[in-house]
Amino acid sequence: MDRWDQENFIPPFELRDQEEQAEAWYNNPARQESGRLAEENLRLKKMLRENGISWDRRLTLDLTDPTGSRGTWAEPAKKSRRSSRGDKSQSDQRLPSLPVEIMLYILEYSLTSSHAILDPLARLNPNALTPEERKVSKDQIAINFLATCKAYHAEGTRFLWRNNSFVFTDCLALQNFRNLGLEHRKDMKHITMRIIARYYDDDLERDHRAPYPTLNPRSQPLRLRVIPRVHDDTLARRGFRSYTWLQVVDFLDALRPPFDPDHDKTKPRPRLLPALESLRIDLVNFPSDFLTPPGGPEMHALTAHDLSLSLKELQLTGITDCHWGADISSQLGRMVRDDGLFLKSDSTFVLSNRLRKQSDADWDARAIRAWKVLAEEYMKSKKKKKVSSSLSIGGGHHGHHSHSGLVKIQAVPEEEGAPETMWQERRTLWKRVPLSRDSDERKWVEFDRTTGAPIPANEYMDPVTDSYDPDELVCHHCQMMHSPYDDDY
């Protein structure tokens, strides 16, 4: 099959894989560590019993007891605190050593990676790495430094989590971050989620292909990597299944506040990453017009409630160019605060027989709810201060409920060093936007507050565009300002 058969293709059913969930429970780090320590403890006690040695120095075992469990308890002798100069051995003499400052510099350098660390606190999945990342991940940092002594472990742990950036390819790796202390998580401001679509089928003879998951699809379809499953003659849902939109939900769900038994119960629990300001989501193998529509209230509960208005910037790549992709983009945009930056671009990676990185592309930038400032000014000018803000500048259209008026979240502050605007009437906003999808260098871009879009270069030469009419945003039905977009960012 050289072309994708759009008429006769088999759409996957969106479902979490039960076998993966069972494996994840079995491989839970806390459960594995607890079981390993319990087995080791029993094994050591058995060895001591077999050799007539007590595991407590206060207990003297009865060698005549065949079970090796009886004995007599005795108080330990008090150790003399007196010492003489002759007690000091030659090994206790001071040896040459580096200054503490130099040792800390070496420790910090050895635990700081020039590349992002993938899936910390979890086992790496080779299929989620590019060939270049596989080579780099082997000897990325000198992690064995942390096992040298307690002082190196304490200082090195701070360097490890403070100086590196992290990429998560599995939601379980992000969930394992709950085991990390809040003192190491509270200052992280940016992470990357690489969400790779998973497909399952119990028909091993069936070959699945899909449209190439890029904005400029190729003539040949993409051959999907399908995880085989055993056929089961029960009423459990089988056949061709996908784990795509629900995987996005599971990644975002991991950012919810974890449980901490030592936390003050009179205060709200902090999120997994309380200081998170920038989030990048790379969707891999999400073809357009192929996946089952996302359903259920889980995504809305996360983006519009639990994680709502928490980010300054959201970067999204690989989103499907169809109705479902637009719906997911709209929901993810609710996590960005007013005057925040929402960047969308083409797929960064494509997975077939291996993970391949695509050529660089530009960002489609947009200022989120930049019109809210204009709505507040309009409300004040019309002397409607008594009107509920949830109705006047809620951002929703008729028939859609709004949550932004319930709690006042501060908008993203203006960035320092912004250029002066040339417009007299037009209301604008300056933001620093990356030069390209794979570039860390940024440039200043001016956005129109009315539309939230960057101002085209040709409009700078046209004086007619230097205008602002607040009536363009005023609804003719309720005389209130609404979002100029139907997707309700």
For each residue, the residues with C-beta under 8 A, 3 or more apart:
1: 4 5 207 209 221
2: 219 220
3: 219 220 221
4: 1 9 209 210 211 221
5: 1 8 9
6: 9 289
7:
8: 5
9: 4 5 6 209 210 290
10: 206 208 240
11: 240 290 291 292
12: 199 240 241 242 290 291 292
13: 237 239 240 241 242 292
14: 241 242 243 244 245 246 291 292 294 295
15: 237 241 242 243 246
16: 20 21 243 246 250
17: 20 21 198 200 227 229 241 243
18: 21 22 236
19: 22 23 229
20: 16 17 23 24 243
21: 16 17 18 24 25
22: 18 19 25 26
23: 19 20 26 27
24: 20 21 27 28 172
25: 21 22 28 31
26: 22 23 31
27: 23 24 32
28: 24 25 31 32
29: 32 33 121 176 179
30: 33 34 179
31: 25 26 28 34 35
32: 27 28 29 35 36
33: 29 30 36 37
34: 30 31 37 38
35: 31 32 38 39
36: 32 33 39 40
37: 33 34 40 41
38: 34 35 41 42
39: 35 36 42 43
40: 36 37 43 44
41: 37 38 44 45
42: 38 39 45 46
43: 39 40 46 47
44: 40 41 47 48 55
45: 41 42 48 49 55
46: 42 43 49 50
47: 43 44 50 51
48: 44 45 51 53 54 55
49: 45 46 52 53 61 68 69
50: 46 47 68
51: 47 48
52: 49 61 63 68
53: 48 49 61
54: 48 57 59 60 61 71
55: 44 45 48 59
56: 59
57: 54 76
58: 73 74 75 76
59: 54 55 56 71 72 73 74
60: 54 71 72 73 74
61: 49 52 53 54 65 68 70 71
62: 65 70 71 72
63: 52
64:
65: 61 62 68 69 70 71
66:
67: 70
68: 49 50 52 61 65
69: 49 65
70: 61 62 65 67
71: 54 59 60 61 62 65
72: 59 60 62
73: 58 59 60
74: 58 59 60
75: 58
76: 57 58
77:
78:
79:
80:
81:
82:
83: 87
84: 87
85: 88
86:
87: 83 84
88: 85 92 93
89: 92
90: 93
91:
92: 88 89
93: 88 90
94:
95:
96:
97:
98: 102 103 106
99: 102 103
100: 103 104
101: 104 105
102: 98 99 105 106
103: 98 99 100 106 107
104: 100 101 107 108 155
105: 101 102 108 109
106: 98 102 103 109 110
107: 103 104 110 111 145 152 155 156 159
108: 104 105 111 112 159 163
109: 105 106 112
110: 106 107 141 142 145
111: 107 108 141 142 143 145 146 156 159 160 163 164
112: 108 109 141 159 163 164
113: 116 117 140 141 164
114:
115: 133 136 140
116: 113 164 165 166 167 192
117: 113 120 140 141 164 165 166 167
118: 124 128 129 133 137 166 167 168 169
119: 122 123 124 125 128 167 168 169 170 173
120: 117 166 173 177
121: 29 173 176 177 179 180
122: 119 170 172 173 176
123: 119
124: 118 119 128 129 137
125: 119 128 129 169 170
126: 129 134
127: 196 225 351 354 355
128: 118 119 124 125 169 170 194 196 355
129: 118 124 125 126 133 134 137 169 355
130: 133 134 349 354 355 356 357
131: 134 135 354
132: 135 136
133: 115 118 129 130 136 137
134: 126 129 130 131 137 138
135: 131 132 138
136: 115 132 133 140
137: 118 124 129 133 134 140
138: 134 135
139:
140: 113 115 117 136 137
141: 110 111 112 113 117 160 164
142: 110 111 145
143: 111 146 160
144: 147 148
145: 107 110 111 142 148 152 156
146: 111 143 152 153 156 157 160
147: 144 153
148: 144 145 152 153
149: 152 153
150: 153 154
151: 154 155
152: 107 145 146 148 149 155 156
153: 146 147 148 149 150 156 157
154: 150 151 157 158
155: 104 107 151 152 158 159
156: 107 111 145 146 152 153 159 160
157: 146 153 154 160 161 184
158: 154 155 161 162 184
159: 107 108 111 112 155 156 162 163
160: 111 141 143 146 156 157 163 164
161: 157 158 164 180 184 185 188
162: 158 159 184 187
163: 108 111 112 159 160
164: 111 112 113 116 117 141 160 161
165: 116 117 190 191 192
166: 116 117 118 120 188 191 192
167: 116 117 118 119 191 192 193 194
168: 118 119 171 173 174 191 192 193 194 251
169: 118 119 125 128 129 173 194 195 196
170: 119 122 125 128 173 174
171: 168 174 175 247 250 251 253 254
172: 24 122 175 176
173: 119 120 121 122 168 169 170 176 177
174: 168 170 171 177 193 251 254 255 272
175: 171 172 178 254
176: 29 121 122 172 173 179 180
177: 120 121 173 174 180 185 254 272 273
178: 175 258 259 272
179: 29 30 121 176
180: 121 161 176 177 184 185
181: 184 185
182: 185 186 260 270 274
183: 186
184: 157 158 161 162 180 181 187
185: 161 177 180 181 182 188 272 273 274
186: 182 183 270 273 274 275
187: 162 184 275
188: 161 166 185 191 273 275 276
189: 275 276 277 278
190: 165 276 277 278 279 280
191: 165 166 167 168 188 273 276 279 280
192: 116 165 166 167 168 279 280 281 282
193: 167 168 174 251 279 280 281 282
194: 128 167 168 169 282 284 349
195: 169 247 248 251 281 282 283 284
196: 127 128 169 284 285 349 351 355
197: 242 243 244 247 283 284 285 286 291
198: 17 227 242 243 244 247
199: 12 208 224 225 226 227 240 241 242 243
200: 17 226 227 228 229 240 241 242 243
201: 204 206 208 226 227 228 229 239 240 241
202: 228 229 230 231 232 238 239
203: 206 231 239 240
204: 201 228
205:
206: 10 201 203 240
207: 1 223
208: 10 199 201 223 224 226 240
209: 1 4 9 221 222 223 224
210: 4 9 213 221 222 224 285 287 290
211: 4 217 221 222 287 288 289 290
212: 217 218 220 221 222 287 350
213: 210 217 222 284 285 286 287 288 318 320 347 350
214: 217 218 346 347 350 358
215: 321 346 347
216: 346
217: 211 212 213 214 288
218: 212 214
219: 2 3
220: 2 3 212
221: 1 3 4 209 210 211 212
222: 209 210 211 212 213 285 287 350 352
223: 207 208 209 352 353
224: 199 208 209 210 285 352
225: 127 199 285 351 352 353
226: 199 200 201 208 240
227: 17 198 199 200 201
228: 200 201 202 204
229: 17 19 200 201 202 238
230: 202
231: 202 203 238
232: 202 236 238
233:
234:
235:
236: 18 232
237: 13 15 241
238: 202 229 231 232 241
239: 13 201 202 203
240: 10 11 12 13 199 200 201 203 206 208 226
241: 12 13 14 15 17 199 200 201 237 238
242: 12 13 14 15 197 198 199 200 291 292
243: 14 15 16 17 20 197 198 199 200 246 247
244: 14 197 198 247 248 286 291
245: 14 248 249 291 292 294 299 324 328
246: 14 15 16 243 249 250 298
247: 171 195 197 198 243 244 250 251
248: 195 244 245 251 252 281 283 299 328
249: 245 246 252 253 298 299 302
250: 16 171 246 247 253 254
251: 168 171 174 193 195 247 248 254 255 281
252: 248 249 255 299 302 303 307
253: 171 249 250 256 298 302
254: 171 174 175 177 250 251 272
255: 174 251 252 271 272 273 276 307
256: 253 271 272 302 306 307
257: 268 269 270 271 272
258: 178 269 272
259: 178 269
260: 182 263 269
261:
262:
263: 260 267 269
264: 267
265:
266:
267: 263 264
268: 257
269: 257 258 259 260 263
270: 182 186 257 274
271: 255 256 257 274 276 307 310
272: 174 177 178 185 254 255 256 257 258
273: 177 185 186 188 191 255 276
274: 182 185 186 270 271
275: 186 187 188 189
276: 188 189 190 191 255 271 273 279 310 311
277: 189 190 311 312 313
278: 189 190 311 312 313 314 315
279: 190 191 192 193 276 311 313 314 315 335
280: 190 191 192 193 314 315 316 317
281: 192 193 195 248 251 314 315 316 317 332
282: 192 193 194 195 317 318 347 348 349
283: 195 197 248 286 316 317 318 319 320 347
284: 194 195 196 197 213 318 347 348 349 350 351 355
285: 196 197 210 213 222 224 225 350 351
286: 197 213 244 283 291 318 319 320 325 347
287: 210 211 212 213 222 290 291 320
288: 211 213 217 320 321 322 325
289: 6 211 320 322
290: 9 11 12 210 211 287 320
291: 11 12 14 197 242 244 245 286 287 320 324
292: 11 12 13 14 242 245 295
293: 324
294: 14 245 299 324 327 328
295: 14 292
296: 299
297: 300 301
298: 246 249 253 301 302
299: 245 248 249 252 294 296 302 303 328 331
300: 297 303 304 305 331
301: 297 298 304 305 306
302: 249 252 253 256 298 299 305 306 307
303: 252 299 300 307 308 331 332 333 334 335
304: 300 301 308 331 334 403
305: 300 301 302 308 403
306: 256 301 302
307: 252 255 256 271 302 303 310 335
308: 303 304 305 334 335 403 409
309: 334 335 336 337 338 404 409
310: 271 276 307 335 337
311: 276 277 278 279 314 335 336 337 340
312: 277 278 336 337 340 341 412
313: 277 278 279 336 340 341 342 343
314: 278 279 280 281 311 332 333 335 336 340 341 342 343
315: 278 279 280 281 343 345 363
316: 280 281 283 319 329 332 342 343 344 345
317: 280 281 282 283 344 345 346 347 348 437
318: 213 282 283 284 286 346 347 348 349
319: 283 286 316 325 328 329 344
320: 213 283 286 287 288 289 290 291 324 325 328
321: 215 288 325
322: 288 289 325 326
323: 326 327
324: 245 291 293 294 320 327 328
325: 286 288 319 320 321 322 328 329
326: 322 323 329 330 487
327: 294 323 324 330 331 487
328: 245 248 294 299 319 320 324 325 331 332
329: 316 319 325 326 332 333 344 487
330: 326 327 333 334 487 488 489
331: 299 300 303 304 327 328 334
332: 281 303 314 316 328 329 335
333: 303 314 329 330 336 342 368 487 489
334: 303 304 308 309 330 331 489
335: 279 303 307 308 309 310 311 314 332
336: 309 311 312 313 314 333 340 341 342 368 489
337: 309 310 311 312 340 368 409 410 411 412
338: 309 368 369 370 372 373 409 411 412
339: 367 368 369 370 372 373 411 412 414 429
340: 311 312 313 314 336 337 367 368 369 411 412
341: 312 313 314 336 365 366 367 368 412 431 433
342: 313 314 316 333 336 365 366 367 368 489
343: 313 314 315 316 363 364 365 366 433 434
344: 316 317 319 329 363 364 366
345: 315 316 317 348 361 362 363 364 437
346: 214 215 216 317 318 358 361 437
347: 213 214 215 282 283 284 286 317 318 350 358
348: 282 284 317 318 345 357 358 437 438
349: 130 194 196 282 284 318 355 356 357 358
350: 212 213 214 222 284 285 347 355 356 358
351: 127 196 225 284 285 354 355 356
352: 222 223 224 225 356
353: 223 225
354: 127 130 131 351
355: 127 128 129 130 196 284 349 350 351
356: 130 349 350 351 352
357: 130 348 349
358: 214 346 347 348 349 350 361
359:
360: 436 437 438 439
361: 345 346 358 436 437
362: 345 436 437
363: 315 343 344 345 433 434 436 437
364: 343 344 345
365: 341 342 343 431 433 445 447 454
366: 341 342 343 344 447 452 453 489
367: 339 340 341 342 370 429 431 447 449 452 453
368: 333 336 337 338 339 340 341 342 452 489
369: 338 339 340 372 395 452 483 489
370: 338 339 367 373 429 447 448 449 450 452
371: 374 375 449 450 452 473 481 483 484
372: 338 339 369 375 376 393 395 411
373: 338 339 370 376 377 411 427 449
374: 371 377 378 427 449 450 468 470 473 481
375: 371 372 378 379 392 393 473 480 481
376: 372 373 379 380 393
377: 373 374 380 381 470
378: 374 375 381 382 470 473 474 481
379: 375 376 382 384 385 387 389 392 393 481
380: 376 377 383 385
381: 377 378
382: 378 379
383: 380
384: 379 387 392
385: 379 380
386:
387: 379 384 391 392 480
388: 391 392 405
389: 379 392 393 394 405 408
390: 394 402 403 404 405 406
391: 387 388 394 405 478 480
392: 375 379 384 387 388 389 480 481
393: 372 375 376 379 389 404 405 480 481
394: 389 390 391 402 404 405 482
395: 369 372 402 404 482 483 488 489
396: 400 401 402 482 483 488
397: 400 482 483 486 488
398: 475 477 478
399:
400: 396 397 488
401: 396
402: 390 394 395 396 405
403: 304 305 308 390 406
404: 309 390 393 394 395 409
405: 388 389 390 391 393 394 402
406: 390 403
407:
408: 389
409: 308 309 337 338 404
410: 337 413
411: 337 338 339 340 372 373
412: 312 337 338 339 340 341
413: 410
414: 339 418 429 430
415: 418 430 431 432
416:
417:
418: 414 415 430 444
419: 430 444 446
420:
421: 426 428 430 446
422: 460
423: 426 427 428 466
424: 466
425: 466 467 468
426: 421 423 448 465 466 467 468
427: 373 374 423 448 449 450 468
428: 421 423 446 447 448 449 455
429: 339 367 370 414 446 447 449
430: 414 415 418 419 421 444 445 446 447
431: 341 365 367 415 444 445 447
432: 415 442 443 444 445
433: 341 343 363 365 442 443 444 445 454
434: 343 363 437 439 440 441 442
435: 439 441 442 443
436: 360 361 362 363 439
437: 317 345 346 348 360 361 362 363 434
438: 348 360
439: 360 434 435 436
440: 434
441: 434 435
442: 432 433 434 435
443: 432 433 435
444: 418 419 430 431 432 433
445: 365 430 431 432 433 454
446: 419 421 428 429 430 454 455
447: 365 366 367 370 428 429 430 431 452 453 454 455
448: 370 426 427 428 451 452 453 454 455
449: 367 370 371 373 374 427 428 429 452
450: 370 371 374 427 468 472 473 484
451: 448 484
452: 366 367 368 369 370 371 447 448 449 484 485 489
453: 366 367 447 448
454: 365 433 445 446 447 448
455: 428 446 447 448 459 460
456: 459
457: 460
458: 461 462
459: 455 456 462 465
460: 422 455 457
461: 458
462: 458 459 465
463: 466
464: 467
465: 426 459 462
466: 423 424 425 426 463
467: 425 426 464
468: 374 425 426 427 450
469: 472
470: 374 377 378 473 474 481
471: 474
472: 450 469 484
473: 371 374 375 378 450 470 481 482 484
474: 378 470 471 479 480 481
475: 398 478 479 480 481 482
476: 479
477: 398
478: 391 398 475
479: 474 475 476
480: 375 387 391 392 393 474 475
481: 371 374 375 378 379 392 393 470 473 474 475
482: 394 395 396 397 473 475
483: 369 371 395 396 397 488 489
484: 371 450 451 452 472 473
485: 452 488 489
486: 397
487: 326 327 329 330 333
488: 330 395 396 397 400 483 485
489: 330 333 334 336 342 366 368 369 395 452 483 485
